[in-house]
Amino acid sequence: MHSAPLAAAVAGVGVLLLTACSDSGRLLDASRTAGERKAAAALEAALANPLELRAFLFRMPKGADLHNHLSGAVYAESWLRAAKEDGLLIDRSSSRFVKPPTGEHEGQHTKAGKGSVSDACPPDLPATPIDINAKMPDGKPRYMPAASIYRDQHQFDAFVDLFSMRNFVASSGNTAHDHFFDTFGKLPSTDRSHLGEWVQEVAVRAAAQNEQYLELMHTPKPSGMSDIVKLVEKDVEDVEHLDPKPILPIIGKGVGEARQELDRIEATRRRLGHCGQREQMAACKVEVRYIYQVSRGKPKCQVLASTLFGFALASADPRVVGINFVMPEDGTFSMLDYATHMRYVRFFHALYPKVRIALHAGELAPGLVPPEGLCCHIRKAIEAGAERIGHGVDIMYETGPYDGPQESPYELLDIMAKKHVMVEINLSSNDLILGIVGDKHPFPIYRKHAVPVALSTDDEGISRIDLTHEYVRAVQAYGLHYADLKQIVRTSLEHSFLPGTSLWKKPDQFAAPVAACADDRLGSEKPSSPCSDFLEANERAREQWELERRFVAFEATFH
């Protein structure tokens, strides 16, 4: 644990490191290229008008969006279109979308047999069958086709608001936090054939903003998960004694189904984007990978089964580059079982050591949970093997368990800087959900202590934003200069889970490339033979080289 003087020294080192690799008006012009100086001047001029600032940042290369939930990235209008195409019905009593009945026993499920599931892992409640002829108290039909909303603008607008934070006004018993997370349960259960359309929508938006790489959080739903749940149930409190071998055949079948779904997603993307054809869309050049997300707001047996499956899938399919835990961090199960969940992550990471880990941690604020609930989620996530932290908002409250030795948040910041643990910063999301904004947000503290950070969207469809919006917000709130932005963008690809070695000689230092490319002009169209061979063998470096090419092209537009 740091003493006060040592903490101050650590902070001082962080300031020096940050000063060395960012532009806060302190770097000499001689250390920048002519293109960088012109771009920096153009940014300073654009600060006078928010619209011009957005125009500048919209065109600026932005590298990667590493914290992006696929279901939350889709805009409400797309969900409504899919509901119409799928022939869903709207339950007027609840504003929920339901599937029309297709048979006598539609929506009915056989209850689990006695002894098959314990009280600690209850089965999901069976779906209630619908009566298509049911009436509302006013005598009008309870169910109406989803297509009918296109004939009523007020109703259409109401559903867009229901599926997003647009026009939301908090009221008693209806907080922004609850409305945001409840949205996921209100979204229509559309056919999974739309997944490729969703990925294409996000990729098109990314390409338009000069993004080149996405890691989308997504949960495949293969058959057999309920069988895995039953097989792991006895080990929820003692995961170290779990034997995966009897479960592997079921997992193998599920992995095969998940990979087929990813194949269908990619095929849809290629078709919609006309990829490989003369008229191909720019979105075809956006590289997309997936993070398997585990829903932690469920009983431990389900979390354990999903964690095992996620690690197995990520180890089998290179398109799934890592694993993450999702759902509200302040939820009942998330808080009560957090330490257990981290044990699951550590255990399976030992079995599947090549799987990369990013974890939602510290998406908490004072008052949302008891003070002691803020003590240590980020620290525990890093101890479990997290290479990236999603949100990390409560970092300065991480002082260790209240009933144990107190720890310093500055020590934790020092650990994160030394281990190069990156924080995925989601400014709009943290504002909407937690009310954390401006100097209440630790974004500048992370930068001050040389902890790598990158901006991301979280749920751009629900928040009604895009990545450019987050850059505008960061510049306006924290006075960022062009080299600061360039560092953040480079950090996004530096900490991607793409395979291969980094382009840069030292982690998170973007001054010198590796030896193979040391004599090349960064981002050149025709790198030397040694550099070309290096880039061909390392996908991450190849994307970083492309980013440098885009920066050169962008900076060349300023005169």
C-alpha positions, 0 to 999 in steps of 0.5 A, a space after each residue: 500500500 502506498 504511503 502519501 509521499 509514495 502515492 504523490 511520487 507515483 502520480 508525478 511519474 504518471 504526469 511525466 509519462 503523460 506529458 511525454 506522449 500527449 499534446 497538451 500544448 506543451 510539446 514542441 512543434 518540432 516534435 510533430 510533422 507538418 501534417 500534425 501541426 496543421 491538423 492541430 491548428 484546424 482542431 483549435 479553430 474548430 473548437 469555436 463551433 460545435 458543428 465544425 468540431 463534429 465535422 472535424 472529428 467525424 472525418 478524423 481516423 478513430 481506429 477501433 470501438 472496443 466496447 460495443 454491445 451489438 443489441 444495444 448498438 442497433 437503433 430503435 427504427 431497425 428493431 421496429 422494421 424487423 418486428 414488422 418483417 417478422 410479423 410480430 404482434 404488439 401486446 397493447 396491455 404491456 407494449 411488448 412484442 410477442 410472436 403470434 401463436 403457431 400451434 395449440 401449445 405455443 409458448 408452453 414448456 414442460 416444467 423441470 422434473 423433480 430434483 433436476 434443478 435445485 432451488 439455487 438454480 431455478 428454471 426459467 419461468 415458462 412463457 405464457 401462451 397468448 390468446 389471439 382473440 383477447 380484448 382490452 377493457 375498451 373492447 378493442 383487440 389486445 394484440 395488433 400487428 407490429 406493422 400497424 405502428 407505421 400508420 400512427 406516427 405518435 405510436 411509432 415515436 413512443 416505441 422509439 422512445 421506449 427502445 432508447 434514451 430519446 426524450 427520456 425524463 426521469 420520474 419517481 420510480 423511473 430512473 435513467 439507470 432503470 430505463 436504460 437497462 430495462 430497454 434490453 428486455 423490451 426489445 422485440 424477440 426478432 428472428 436471429 436471421 437479422 443479426 447480419 443486418 445488425 452487424 452491417 448497420 453498425 459497420 456502415 456507421 463505423 465506416 462513415 466515421 473513419 473507424 476500421 475495427 470493431 469488437 462487438 459484444 454478442 451472445 450466441 444461443 446454441 442448443 444444449 445450454 440447459 444441459 450444460 447448466 445441469 452438469 455444472 450445477 454441483 460445482 458452482 461453489 467449488 469450481 476448482 473441482 469441476 471436470 469439463 471432460 463430460 461436458 465437452 461433447 455438448 459444448 462441442 455441438 454448441 460451439 459448432 452451432 455458434 460458428 455456423 451463426 457467425 458464418 451466416 452473419 458474415 454471409 449477410 454482411 457480404 451480401 448487403 455490402 456487395 463485398 468483393 464486387 465493384 460497388 462494394 460499400 466502405 463497410 466491407 473494410 471494417 474488420 469485425 470481431 466478437 466478444 462473448 458476453 456472459 450474463 452475470 445477472 443470473 443464478 450462478 449455475 447459468 453464469 458458470 455454464 455460460 462462462 465455460 461455453 464462452 471460453 470454449 468458443 473463444 478458443 475454437 473460433 478466431 472471430 471470437 477474440 475474448 470474453 466479458 461479463 455484462 448486465 448491471 453491475 449493481 444488480 443483485 446477483 452481480 453484487 452478491 456473486 462478484 467474487 465467485 464470478 471472478 473465480 470462474 474467470 480465473 479457473 477457465 482462463 487457466 484451462 484456456 490461457 489464450 482467451 483474452 479477457 475484458 471485464 465490466 468493472 467499476 460501473 458504479 457510483 456512490 448511492 447506487 450501492 452501499 459504500 462498501 460495494 465500491 471497494 474493489 471490483 476493478 482490482 478483482 477483475 485485474 486479479 482475475 486476468 482482465 486486460 481491459 476494464 469497461 467503464 472503471 468509473 469508481 476507481 477512486 473509491 476502490 480502497 479495499 474491503 471495509 473489513 480488511 486492510 485499506 488500499 490506495 486507489 493510487 496504488 491500483 492506478 500504478 498497477 494498471 499503468 505498469 500492466 498496461 490495463 486499458 480502460 474503455 471510456 464510455 462518457 455518454 453511457 456513464 452520464 445517462 446511467 450513473 449521472 457521472 459527468 465532467 470532473 466527477 468522471 475519472 477519465 482525466 485521472 486515468 490519463 494523469 497516471 498514464 493508464 491507457 484509455 480509449 473512447 467507446 460507445 457502449 450502446 450507441 443505439 440506445 443512447 442515440 449517439 455514435 463514436 464521433 459524439 464521444 470524441 466531441 464530448 471528450 474534447 469539449 469536457 476535457 480540453 483535449 488537443 490533437 495529439 491527445 486524440 491521436 494517442 487515444 485512437 492509437 491506444 484503441 488498436 494497441 489494446 485490441 484483441 487482434 492476434 499478433 504483435 504490435 507495430 510499436 516497439 514499446 507498449 503504449 509508446 507511439 514514438 518508434 515502430 518495431 525494428 522491421 519497420 523502423 526505416 519506413 515512413 509510417 503508413 506508406 502504401 508500399 512498406 519495405 520487404 521486412 516491414 511488409 513481411 512483419 505486417 503480413 504475419 501480425 494482424 494487429 500491426 497490420 491494422 495499426 499500419 492502416 491507421 497510420 496511413 489514414 492519419 497521413 491522408 487525413 492530415 494531408 487535407 489541411 493546408 
